[in-house]
């Protein structure tokens, strides 16, 4: 990193902080701070929501996935679009028209105050691990570029730096400032991704397009467990791995193997259900749609964000594919570093930025990485703060006879809670450094799979609330607890059973069946059904 690179990064971070300060003066009350007064245009929300969807898992994890595998992940992106369409048509109108600060307020109206608190707490717990994992993934690249290594203590410093900056400007500006910041960051991420793709393509040692295509199709290799017939070797986390022949341009995998995360059924069914859970139960994602001017614009922005996500992720998958071509044809170009990519490709793209991108452009690439990391992390801080304040803190204050009635008091509390959530998320990001190695999952699978920890139980609760007249506080809490108990052993299959038997794409469909039945088992509460 040169002075020019650091200057570009400093200007980028200064712009974020300045934007947060500018919008801090425009928040009159808590609804402004958390929902922007429901006044935001749909196109702005769509682009900002794209940044929330892709996160650092796209910038760092997708090149790793493309390097190790092929394009079968595309079916997951198609499933995401399908899931978004279902939510926009059937579920989002009911959540939007409830007119509550958070979607857990809707659960409170349906089942009672204990249910509202329980779902909000479950969201907060799940978000700690989910957004902690995203910050951890971003820290991999920052650690490589700034410190030259992904040793644990360098990772911790990178996490602390990212967490502090994001928390500061998020605390000031509220959701309106974040939507403008996230829109800018999303466009910057796409631009730097395209620029990196062109630079990698120009750095293939004179290979023609025909030779590149032949390498990806006829001469491709895909990483697989040694038990699948690959020549065994030992990855950095101790996992047996190997490489088997296979087209890296393969998109469709008709396999019925539930241990594979990227099959046709896994994408169109498994990921669709996962996205229905995400766009229904996760305040981080739904909050953006609630900020739209009307429910139709909210639905369109949701679907548009997933359509925009597809080509964005493809850009970074192709970066990984071309890096595989580069290092498979000239493994000595980076010495021992290149050899290591074939056992642990988590930092293949960050190392390329560090060693091959020229001064100035390197700084621009780092701003793209920061945009990917911070766009999802800051939205998590704001959504967690909104849930904690509206669903837990304000009711608690009223019971103590110290209700925060004045707008200035509510905004001040909201900002302090945003700072607290940022600190907690930063701490949990350090914990996920250990969790990812124990799970045996690649970065993309880990960052997505960890979300199921909260989604499985909450999806059962929301489906019961929206499409039935059954359920009560007891069945809601039982469903949430059951969701955790189902996902924990699935998340650590490698540690518990020595292998991954069920891919993360099936955790939500399988688990939500049980949690929905559990929530439906409760008798209807007539008192709260009158509010519907």
C-alpha positions, 0 to 999 in steps of 0.5 A: 500500500502506497500513500496514494492508495491510502489517500483514496481510501481516506477520501472514501471513508471521509465521504461516508462520514460526511454523508452520515453527518449531513443526514443526521440533521434531517431526522425529526423523529424515530420513524425518520431515523429508522424508516426515512418517513416512508418517503424513499423512491423505489429505485434508490431502495432497490440499489441500496438493497442490492448492496445489502444482499451481496456484502463482502461475501461477494467481493471475497467469497465469490472469487474463491467459489469461482476458483474452486468450483464452477457456475452452478451457484447461478441457480441460487441467484435464480432461486433468489429472484423467485423467492423475492417475487413470492414475497413481493406478491403475497407477504410484503403487502401485509407487513407494509400495511401493518405500519409498524416500526419493525416487522416484529411489531406485526408479530406482536399485534398478531400473537401478543407482546411476548411473541414480539419480544421473542422474535426480536431477540431471535433476530438480534441473536441471528444478526450478531452471527450473520453480520459478524460473519460478513465483517470477518470475510471483509477483514480477510481482504483488508488483512491481506492488503494492509498487513500481508497476512490473514494471521489471527491478530491481523484479522482482529485489527482489521475487524476493529477498524472496519467496525469502528468506521461503519458504526460511527457514520451509521449512528449519525445518519439513520436509514435515509443517510444509509440508503444514499450511502449504500446506493453509492457503495453498490455502484462503486462495488460494481464498477471496481468488480468490472475493472478487476475483471478486465485487469485479470483478463489482460493478465493471462499471459497472452492466452487467446480467448479460445485457449481460455475457453478450452481451459474452463471447459475441456481442461477445467478442474473442480475442488471436491472432497477426497472421498469423491474420488479426487486425489487427496490433499490437506487444506489449511483447515485440515479438511481432505480435498482434491481436484477432479476434472469438470467444466468450470462453465457448468451452470446446471447440476441436475443432481438429487444429492442433498449434500451439494448446495448448488443444484437445480432443485437446491436453487429453485426450491432450497434457496427460494425458501431461504430468500422467502425467509430472509425477505419476510423475517429479517428486519435488515432486508424488510426495513428497506422496503418499509422505507418506500413511498407505497407498497407497490414500489416496495415490492418492485424494489425487492424484485429489482434488487435481486435481478441486479444482484445476479449480474453483480455476483457473476462478475466476481465469479468470473474473476475467480474463474480467470484467476484459476486459469492464470494460476493453473497455467503459470503456477510459478508466477507468484511462487509458493503463494500461487501453490497455496491457492489450490489448498486455500483460496480464501484470499486469492482475489485479495492477494491478486489486488495486493501483488498485481494491481498498480498503485492508485487502482489498488486503492480504488479496489480497496474502496470497492471492498470496503463498499461491499463490507460496509454496505451490509454491516451498516444496514445490520447496525441500523436494523438491529438498533431499530428492533432493539429500541422499538421492540424492547427498549421503549416498552421496557422504559414505559413499564418503568414509568420513564417513557421516552415521549419526546422525539429528541429523546427517542433519536438520542436513544436510537443513536446510542443503541446503534453504537451498542449494536455496532460494538456487539457486531464487531465483537462477534466478527472475531468469534466467527473467525473461529466458527468458519474454520470449524464449520468446514464451509467455504466463505459464501456457504458459511456467510449464508448458512449462518443466517439459517440460525434465526431464519428457520424458527422465524419463518415458521412464526411469520407463515403462521401469522400471515396465512393462518388464524392459529398460534399463540405466544407459547407456540411462537417461542417453542418454534423459535427454540426448535429452529435453533436446535435444528440448525446448530447440528446442521451448521457443525456437521463436520465437527459432529459427524466428520462430514457435511451430509445436508447442504445449507440450501436445504436447512431452511426448507427442512427446518421451517416445516417443523417450526411451522407445524410447531407454531400452528399447534398453538390454539388461536388467541382471539384477543389478538386476532381482532387486531388483524 
